[in-house]
Amino acid sequence: MPSKKKQPIDTQIVEMKLSELHPFKNHPFKVLDDELMQQTIDSISQVGVLSPTVVRPDPDGGYEIISGHRRLHACEAAGLETMPVIVKDLTDDEAVIFMVDSNLQRENILPSERALAYKMKMEALKHQGKRQKETLDPPGPKSWSVEKLSADGGDSPTQVKRYIRMAELVPELLLKVDNKEMAVRPAVEIAYLTQEEQQGFLDAMDYSQNTPSLSQAQRIRKLSQNGACTVEAMREIMSEEKKSELDKISFDTDEIKKYFPRSFTPRQMYNTIIKLLDNWMKKRQQKQER
């Protein structure tokens, strides 16, 4: 009778102690105790872990999680001692790319998570490119890498570049973007400031109790380029009355695209919103006439 062929290590599912697992270094995706986490805990408590976590051996001991940080947290909360995993033998760059690609498929991703993840994957792609002796364009995100990040992540190349730049923000400013206290476009401009200047900008925001418009952020970036980016100068700009913003209402595409099919262009989104408002106004008029 012929012997059974042994499965390669990266296709076997094994049961592993939670104590042997630890998070991916600089993992950019947050593990939150929110409603979705509670649903995951309840599911695991009732039917177990349906999808194995992907890990890789750590030379310093144990295993590093590549994909499945939320599942590990849910298993710990559910009181389990082990969970199913698939062990993959990956290089550092391969692990980063696998980790980012696995998590970018989630529906709810914070701007800071996407920014840091794109930056990590960009650096991994650059390392791989150097090893393969590819010819790369000079400074800034390399075009071939940006195109790949765009194709894999679902954002346009321009938006990918914005997110990568936004990753240069200090944590306090990234949190303001996540909390919708600052829009993505102004945040990208502020990300060109030095870390010291960014700390000064936080002071200016607090002083003025304002969030920056794109125009203000661009002017503050220009101050930095000219070596004149003082806290006082930023306070003055941030304290200005934004008359133009009183005369119009604008939406950041990232804030509203979740309501539309992925194929919709900004113009299609705009037309749909206007149509919905027209219908809403007609219904109001009909009610008033009754």
N, C-alpha and C positions, 0 to 999 in steps of 0.2 A: 504493500500500500504506500503510495507516495506521501512524503512528509508535507505537512501543512505549511504554506509559505508564511513567513513571519512578516507582520505589518511593520512598515517603517515607523520610526519614533514619532513623526509629526502627523500620524493619522490615528494613533491609539488614544483611546479615552481611558484615563486612569483616575481612581479616587485618591485625592490627596488631602492631607491635613491642612486646615486653614493656617495653622501656625508656621507652615513652611512657605507661605506665600507673602510677598510684600509688594507694595505699589511700584509702578514704573517711575524711574527717576524724572523729576520735573514734569510729572503728568499734568497736562494743561486743563483737563476736564474735571469739573467739580463733582464731588459725590455729596449730594444734599439729602437731608432727611425731610423730603417733601412728600406730597400725596402720591406721586409716582413710585417713590421708594417704598412707601407703605404697601402699595399694591403689589410690588415685587416681593416684599417680605411675606405678605399673605399668600401669594401664589406658591412660593417656595415652601412655606409651612404646610400647604395642602397637598401639593403634587411633586415637590422636589425641584431640583434644578434641571430644566429641560435643555438648556444650551450650555455646553461646557465652556469654561474659561480657557483662554489661550495663554500659556506661560512659556518662559524660556529659562534654562538653568542659569543660576547666578554663580560666577566663579568664587564669590565670597560666602556662598552657602545659601541654601533654599532656592526659591524660584521667583523670578520677577514677572508680574502680571503684565501681559501685553494688551489683552482685551478682556474686560470682565470685572472692573473695579467695583461697579455698582452691585454686581452679583455677589462678590465677596462680602461687601458691607451688609447686604441683605441676609446672607447665610449666617454671618456673625450675629445679627439682630434676631434671627430665627432660632438661634441656639444650636446650630449645626457644628459639628467638629470637622467634617470633611466636605469636599465638593468635587464634582467631575472636572477634569482639566485635560487639555491636549498640550503636550510638551513639544515645542518647536525649537530647532537649533537655528537661531537667527543672529546675524551680526547686529551691532548697535544701530546702523543706518536702516537695515531691513526691519528691525523692531520698531523704530520710530515711524516708519512709513506704514507698517501694518497697524500700529496703535492709532495713528491719526485717521487712516482710512476707515477703520472699524467704527470709530466714534463719530465721524462726520455724517454717518448715516442716520444719527438720531434726529428727531424732529425739533426738539427744543435745545438749541445751542446758543449760549451767550456770546455776544460780540468778542469779549475778552478770550473766551475759549477758542473761538475760530481764529482770532488773531495769533495767539500763541501757538496753536496747532499748525497753522500755515507756516509760521516762521520755523518751527522745528522740522517740518517736512522739507521745506526749502533747503535748510542746511544739510539735511540728510541726502537730498538729491544732488546738491553741489559736491558733497564728499564722494558720492558714487560716480559723478561725472569726472572728477579729478582722477579717480582710480582708473577709469576707462579711457583717460587721456582725451576727453572730448574738448573741442575748442569752445571756450565760453566767451560771451560778450563782456566788456568791462563794466564797471561798477553798477550797483543796483541789482534788483532781482533779475536773474538771467531769463531771457525770453522763453527758452525751451522749458525751463522749470515752471515758469508762470503758466504757460499753456497747459502743462500737465496738471498742475494744481487746479487750474480752472476746470479742466475736463473731469477730474476726479471729485472735486468738491462741489461743483454746480454753480459756482460764482463766476462772473465775467473776469477776464484777465485784469481789467482796471480795478475791479473790486478786490481781487486777490492782492494786488499791489498795495491797496489802501489798508487792508487788514494787516499785511506784513509790516508796514510802516507803523500802524497803530500799536503793534506789539512793543514798540519802544517807549510807550507811556509808562510812567511810574504806576505802581499798583493802585494808589488812591484815585488816579484819573481813570484807569481802566474800570474801576468799580463804578465811577460816575456814568460811564458809557453803558455798563450793564444795567444800572438803575434808571436809565433814560434821563439822566440829569445833563447829559451832553450828547449831541448827535454824532454820528460816525464821521461825517465830512469835517466838521470843525476839529474833532479829536485827531484826525490824521494830520492837520496843520500843526496842532500843538505838539504832536509827537516829534516834530523836527527840532524842538527846543532841547537844550541840555537838561539833565535831570535837576540841576540846581534851579534853572529857569522854570521848569515845570512845578517845582515846589513853590516858587514865587507866584506862579499862575494860580495855584490852589488858594493862596492867600488873596489874590485879586478876585477870584470867584466868590470867596467867603465875604470879602469886604463889600462887594457890589451886590451880593445876593442875586447874581444874574448867571445865566448859562450863555456861553459864547455863540454868536451867530457865525456863519462861515466867513463873512467879511471881517469881523473882529479878529477871528483866529488867524486869518491871512495877514492882517496888519501886525499882529503880535509876532508871527513868524518872521515878518520882515524886520521887525525890531531886533530880533535875535540875529538875523543875518548881518545887520549893521552894527552889532555890538552895543545896542542901546536898550536891551530888554531888562529894564529894572522893574522892581515891584511897583514903584510909583507910576511908571509909564503904563504898565498893564492894568493897574487900578483905574487909571484915567479912561482907558479904552473900554474897560468892562463896565464902567459907571455911566456910559453914554446911553441916552434914551434911543431905543431901536425903533424909530418911527416906521421904517419900512416893514418891520415885522408886525406893527399894529394894523397895517393896511392890507395884509395878506395872510393866508394860512398855508403852511407847507407841511408836507409829510416826508420823512426819510423813507426811501424805498424799502429798506430792511424792516421797518416797522409795520408795513402794510402788505408785503408780498405774501405773507402766510395766508391771506384771505383769497388769493388768486392762484390759478394754475401756474406751474413753473414756467410754462411757455409764454405767459403774458409779458408784453413789453410795458414800460412805464406809460406810454401813450394809451395802451389798451386799459391799463388800470385807471388812468385819469378819466377816460371816456365812460368806463363802467361806473365810477363813483358819481360822475355828473348825472348819469342816467338814473341811478338810484335816488339821488337827491331830487331830481325832477319828479319822480314817482311819489316820493315822500311829500313834496310840496303840494302836488295835486290832491293827495289824500287829505292833507290838512285843510285845503280850500273846500273840499267836498264836505268835510265835517262842519266847517264854519257856516256853510250855506244851508245846512239843515235846520 
